[in-house]
Structures are given as C-alpha cells and as structure tokens.
Amino acid sequence: MKSGCKWIGCCLLSMLSVQGIQAQFYTGNDVDGARWSLGFTGGVFVRPILSDNPQRVSTGDGSESFGIKGEYFLPKKWAVYAGYERTELNYGYSSRSLEGIGVGVKRYFVPDRWFVQPYLGAGWLFNWGDRHEDSTTGASSGNWSIEVRQKAVNPRAVFVPSVGVDFYLFSSVAFVIRYDLGLGLGSHTQIEAVDNKGVTYQLRDKGMYQRLNLGIKVTFPMRFTQQDGFSLGGIIGSLIENWFYRLDQNSREYYYR
C-alpha cells in the first residue's frame, strides 16, 4: 500500500514539474512565422439527430465518419482549416451519406506553449454527394420480413460548429478529441418501414447529426526539442518505464529470497 502511494506521489510530482516549465515547452501552436498541420480523424460516436421516432427504433452502430484536414496557424490564437470529410449516417433500416470539402476557422484560448490546447471552431461542409437518396428495400429472417421506404434530401451545405482539444504528446504530435454538430441546410430524411405483421415504424430528421472524433495531428515543420522529455508523451513514457523497472526489481527480490 505504501509503495503504491509513493508511485502516485511521483506521478503528481511529475505533473507539477511540467506545470512549472510550461513556459519553455514548445508546441505546434507556438506560432513563429508560418506554421501548419495535417490531421486525421475518425468518428467513434456518429448519430443522426432524429426529430421523430415514436417506436424508439435504434439507429445502431453503423454510422461512421472519416476526415483529413490541413490547418494553418494565424497570430492571436486563430487558425483556418480545410480538408476532405465523409460521414455515413445509419438509421437502422437504411442510411445516407455526406462527402465533400470542409472549411472553417478555429479559436484557441490558452497560452501557446501549453500541451493542452482547447478550442472552439465553426465551418462549412460542401457536399458533392448525391442530393437525393430515395430507396425501397426489404429484409427477412425466418417468418419475419420488412419493407423499408426512404426519402432523403441531402444538404449541399452543412454548418458545423465544433469544440475540441489537442493534447500534445510531443512538440509536433497531438492527440485530437473533437465534437461536431452538423446542421444541414434544406435537408431532411423520412423513413417508413412496415413488417409482415402490419407494424409500421417511422423515423424522421431535419438534416442534423452529431459526431465525436478521435485522431492525430502532426505540425510542420516537424520539430522535437529537449523539452519533449517533459511533455505529456514524455511523462507517459517515464511512468511506463518506471512501472517496468519496479516490476523487474520486485521479480529480482522474489527470486533471491
């Protein structure tokens, strides 16, 4: 128990040490001339926001998203971004997709050299995919069958406010967490499904969806400094190394008893 408390104490001391030297830690947001980044994200939680679902039909886990974006850092903690995005929205019985170019702006808030960089963003997705996704499909299992009719109008433009945080593992490498709310203009989906027992299911939305993204961002020109040993990645690496060292020491003590 005492050894566990000592280990936790060492972790806290390491974190406090990092807070003390943040003024010296370099991150990609530390703008000194032109700097930019390239990021890859994938949706771990993607859902359409339904306006009507009286039968409580589950939209399942089939929705997904992917994006690759370039970001250019501006003075005064501003940044602009542009990139490719694709989002597939699953409604349980059917799906629709958005694909196109996303552009927008970000505003960071904390000092540039902190390895935790929260931000607010707002942008537009310009969808070049199908405008209409109307379909009639069917499914069956044993004595059960269902017919699904979908009428969907995809937006040509989607307003996407977002909130996120970049955790800089090293000076030029950050772990990204971002939440997006998609507001499709002139968009709606209407789904009606009837099974062979006469039960009718209805789902509707007005072009809104949400997604939680995880990913990696790399800033350019890439740079690694001596302070990286005190970065978030350095702390994690040191804790893992200390943990393996303690395991090795304990095994040696047990062997020589």
C-alpha positions as CSV (number, residue, x, y, z in Angstrom):
1,M,0.0,0.0,0.0
2,K,2.8,2.4,0.9
3,S,4.7,1.6,-2.3
4,G,1.5,2.4,-4.3
5,C,1.1,5.7,-2.5
6,K,4.8,6.6,-3.3
7,W,4.2,5.7,-7.0
8,I,1.1,8.0,-7.1
9,G,3.1,10.7,-5.4
10,C,5.8,10.5,-8.1
11,C,3.1,10.9,-10.8
12,L,1.8,14.0,-9.1
13,L,5.3,15.5,-8.7
14,S,5.9,14.9,-12.4
15,M,2.7,16.7,-13.4
16,L,3.6,19.6,-11.1
17,S,7.1,19.8,-12.6
18,V,5.5,20.0,-16.1
19,Q,3.3,22.9,-14.9
20,G,6.3,24.7,-13.7
21,I,8.2,24.5,-17.1
22,Q,5.2,25.1,-19.4
23,A,6.7,28.4,-20.4
24,Q,9.6,26.5,-22.0
25,F,7.6,23.7,-23.7
26,Y,7.2,24.0,-27.5
27,T,4.0,23.0,-29.3
28,G,2.8,23.3,-32.9
29,N,0.6,26.2,-31.8
30,D,3.7,28.3,-30.9
31,V,3.5,30.5,-34.0
32,D,6.8,32.0,-35.1
33,G,6.2,32.7,-38.8
34,A,4.1,30.4,-41.0
35,R,3.2,27.0,-39.4
36,W,0.6,24.4,-40.5
37,S,-0.6,20.9,-39.6
38,L,-2.1,17.8,-41.1
39,G,-4.7,15.8,-39.1
40,F,-6.5,12.5,-39.5
41,T,-9.7,11.8,-37.5
42,G,-12.3,9.1,-37.3
43,G,-15.8,9.1,-35.7
44,V,-16.2,6.9,-32.6
45,F,-19.7,8.2,-32.0
46,V,-21.8,9.3,-35.0
47,R,-25.6,9.6,-34.9
48,P,-28.3,11.4,-36.8
49,I,-30.4,13.7,-34.6
50,L,-34.0,12.4,-35.1
51,S,-37.0,14.7,-35.0
52,D,-39.5,11.8,-35.0
53,N,-39.0,8.3,-33.7
54,P,-42.2,7.2,-31.9
55,Q,-41.3,3.5,-32.0
56,R,-37.8,4.1,-30.5
57,V,-36.1,2.4,-33.4
58,S,-32.4,2.0,-32.7
59,T,-30.1,3.7,-35.2
60,G,-27.5,1.1,-34.4
61,D,-23.7,1.4,-34.6
62,G,-23.4,1.5,-38.4
63,S,-22.8,5.3,-38.6
64,E,-19.2,6.3,-39.3
65,S,-17.1,9.3,-40.4
66,F,-13.5,10.0,-41.6
67,G,-11.7,13.2,-42.2
68,I,-8.3,14.6,-43.2
69,K,-7.6,18.3,-42.7
70,G,-4.9,20.8,-43.1
71,E,-4.7,23.6,-40.6
72,Y,-2.8,27.0,-40.9
73,F,-2.0,28.8,-37.7
74,L,-2.6,32.6,-37.6
75,P,-1.5,35.1,-35.0
76,K,-3.6,35.8,-31.9
77,K,-4.5,32.1,-31.5
78,W,-6.6,31.9,-34.7
79,A,-6.4,29.2,-37.3
80,V,-8.1,28.3,-40.6
81,Y,-8.6,24.7,-41.9
82,A,-9.7,22.9,-45.0
83,G,-10.0,19.2,-45.9
84,Y,-11.9,16.2,-47.0
85,E,-14.7,14.6,-45.0
86,R,-17.1,11.7,-45.3
87,T,-19.9,10.8,-43.0
88,E,-22.3,7.9,-43.3
89,L,-25.5,8.1,-41.2
90,N,-27.2,4.9,-40.3
91,Y,-30.9,4.8,-39.4
92,G,-31.2,1.1,-38.5
93,Y,-33.2,0.2,-41.6
94,S,-31.3,2.4,-44.1
95,S,-28.6,5.0,-44.4
96,R,-27.5,8.2,-46.2
97,S,-24.0,9.7,-46.7
98,L,-22.3,13.1,-46.9
99,E,-19.0,13.6,-48.7
100,G,-17.1,16.8,-49.6
101,I,-14.8,19.6,-48.7
102,G,-14.9,21.2,-45.2
103,V,-13.5,24.7,-44.5
104,G,-13.6,26.8,-41.3
105,V,-11.9,28.7,-38.5
106,K,-10.7,27.8,-35.0
107,R,-10.0,29.9,-32.0
108,Y,-7.6,28.7,-29.3
109,F,-7.6,30.1,-25.8
110,V,-4.7,29.0,-23.6
111,P,-1.1,30.1,-23.8
112,D,0.6,28.7,-26.9
113,R,3.2,26.6,-25.1
114,W,0.7,24.5,-23.0
115,F,0.5,20.9,-24.2
116,V,-3.3,21.0,-23.7
117,Q,-4.9,23.3,-26.4
118,P,-8.7,23.6,-26.2
119,Y,-10.6,25.4,-29.0
120,L,-13.9,26.4,-30.5
121,G,-14.5,26.1,-34.2
122,A,-17.0,26.8,-36.9
123,G,-17.1,25.7,-40.5
124,W,-19.0,24.5,-43.6
125,L,-19.1,21.2,-45.3
126,F,-19.9,21.4,-49.0
127,N,-21.4,18.1,-50.0
128,W,-20.8,16.8,-53.5
129,G,-22.5,13.5,-53.0
130,D,-26.0,12.5,-54.1
131,R,-28.7,15.2,-53.5
132,H,-31.5,12.6,-53.2
133,E,-31.2,9.1,-51.7
134,D,-34.6,7.5,-52.2
135,S,-34.9,3.8,-52.0
136,T,-37.2,0.8,-51.2
137,T,-35.5,-2.2,-49.7
138,G,-36.6,-5.3,-47.8
139,A,-35.2,-7.8,-45.3
140,S,-36.4,-11.1,-43.8
141,S,-35.4,-13.5,-41.2
142,G,-37.4,-16.8,-40.7
143,N,-41.1,-15.9,-40.6
144,W,-40.4,-12.2,-40.3
145,S,-40.0,-9.7,-43.1
146,I,-40.0,-5.9,-43.5
147,E,-40.2,-3.4,-46.3
148,V,-38.4,-0.1,-45.9
149,R,-39.1,3.1,-47.9
150,Q,-36.7,6.0,-47.6
151,K,-36.9,9.6,-48.9
152,A,-33.8,11.6,-48.1
153,V,-32.7,15.0,-49.3
154,N,-29.0,15.6,-48.5
155,P,-27.8,19.2,-48.0
156,R,-25.4,20.9,-50.4
157,A,-24.1,22.9,-47.4
158,V,-23.8,21.9,-43.7
159,F,-22.9,24.4,-41.0
160,V,-20.6,22.6,-38.5
161,P,-19.8,24.2,-35.1
162,S,-17.3,22.3,-33.0
163,V,-15.5,22.1,-29.8
164,G,-12.3,20.2,-29.2
165,V,-8.9,19.8,-27.5
166,D,-5.5,18.9,-28.8
167,F,-3.2,17.0,-26.3
168,Y,0.4,17.5,-27.5
169,L,2.2,14.2,-26.8
170,F,5.3,15.8,-28.2
171,S,6.2,19.2,-29.7
172,S,4.8,18.3,-33.2
173,V,2.4,15.4,-32.4
174,A,-1.0,15.9,-30.8
175,F,-3.9,13.6,-29.9
176,V,-7.2,15.1,-31.1
177,I,-10.6,15.0,-29.5
178,R,-13.4,16.9,-31.3
179,Y,-17.2,17.1,-31.1
180,D,-19.1,18.3,-34.2
181,L,-22.7,19.3,-34.6
182,G,-23.9,19.2,-38.2
183,L,-26.7,21.4,-39.3
184,G,-27.7,20.6,-42.9
185,L,-29.4,23.3,-44.9
186,G,-32.6,22.3,-46.8
187,S,-32.1,18.7,-45.7
188,H,-34.5,16.0,-44.3
189,T,-34.9,12.3,-44.1
190,Q,-38.2,10.3,-43.9
191,I,-38.2,6.6,-43.4
192,E,-41.2,4.3,-43.1
193,A,-40.9,0.5,-42.5
194,V,-43.8,-2.0,-42.5
195,D,-43.3,-5.6,-41.4
196,N,-45.4,-8.6,-42.4
197,K,-47.4,-8.3,-39.2
198,G,-48.6,-4.8,-40.2
199,V,-46.4,-3.0,-37.6
200,T,-45.3,0.4,-39.0
201,Y,-42.1,2.2,-38.0
202,Q,-41.3,5.8,-38.7
203,L,-38.1,7.8,-38.5
204,R,-37.5,11.4,-39.5
205,D,-34.8,14.0,-39.2
206,K,-34.2,17.6,-40.4
207,G,-30.6,17.1,-41.6
208,M,-28.9,17.3,-38.2
209,Y,-26.3,15.0,-36.9
210,Q,-23.6,14.8,-34.2
211,R,-20.2,13.0,-34.1
212,L,-17.3,12.6,-31.6
213,N,-14.0,12.3,-33.4
214,L,-10.6,11.0,-32.3
215,G,-7.4,11.4,-34.2
216,I,-3.8,12.5,-34.6
217,K,-2.4,15.9,-35.7
218,V,1.2,16.5,-36.9
219,T,2.5,20.0,-37.2
220,F,5.1,21.2,-39.8
221,P,7.9,21.8,-40.0
222,M,8.3,18.9,-37.6
223,R,10.4,19.7,-34.6
224,F,11.5,17.8,-31.5
225,T,13.1,19.6,-28.6
226,Q,14.8,18.8,-25.3
227,Q,11.7,19.8,-23.5
228,D,9.8,16.8,-25.1
229,G,11.0,14.8,-22.2
230,F,8.7,16.9,-20.0
231,S,5.8,16.7,-22.5
232,L,2.7,14.6,-22.0
233,G,4.2,11.8,-24.1
234,G,7.4,12.1,-22.1
235,I,5.5,11.8,-18.8
236,I,3.6,8.7,-20.0
237,G,6.8,7.1,-21.3
238,S,8.6,7.8,-18.0
239,L,5.7,6.3,-16.0
240,I,5.7,3.2,-18.1
241,E,9.4,2.9,-17.8
242,N,9.2,3.3,-14.0
243,W,6.5,0.7,-13.9
244,F,8.5,-1.9,-15.8
245,Y,11.5,-1.1,-13.6
246,R,9.5,-1.7,-10.5
247,L,8.2,-5.0,-11.9
248,D,11.8,-6.1,-12.6
249,Q,13.0,-5.1,-9.1
250,N,10.1,-6.9,-7.5
251,S,10.8,-10.1,-9.5
252,R,14.5,-9.9,-8.6
253,E,13.7,-9.6,-4.9
254,Y,11.3,-12.5,-5.1
255,Y,14.0,-14.6,-7.0
256,Y,16.7,-14.0,-4.4
257,R,14.5,-14.7,-1.3
